[in-house]
Amino acid sequence: MNDKTDMMASARFASRFFRIMISLKGRFGVEFDEIVIFFGLGRLNFDPTQGPMMFIKPINILSLSEFLVVPRETLRRKLLRLEEKELVQRTSYGYVVKDVASWRRLADAGQQGADADV
């Protein structure tokens, strides 16, 4: 591919990704940083290095804080809001993505962008 084609593919990916983020922001009334936390939580819940996905792995605030490099107290507040919006669920072992369909839309957009880079 040439530079122009690469730039057009990147622009299409960015456009799709932001449309999804704006859609989630409007539908659930969440902020962009909360969407990033939601996406990061799902990445850890569905960790591909753990082998075939049979179960969702709950993630504690400390692990999510280290992964996203966000203070634990900030995550605690944001996860509470995401829980109120029914995007995530708190379990006795940690947090999990509750709205898997919305998370998948973000992940699919990210995968398409990654595929375009290859």
PyMOL commands that set and color helices and strands:
alter all, ss='L'
color gray80, all
select helices_A, chain A and resi 3-28+32-45+48-50+61-68+72-84+100-117
alter helices_A, ss='H'
color red, helices_A
select strands_A, chain A and resi 88-91+94-97
alter strands_A, ss='S'
color yellow, strands_A
deselect
rebuild
show_as cartoon
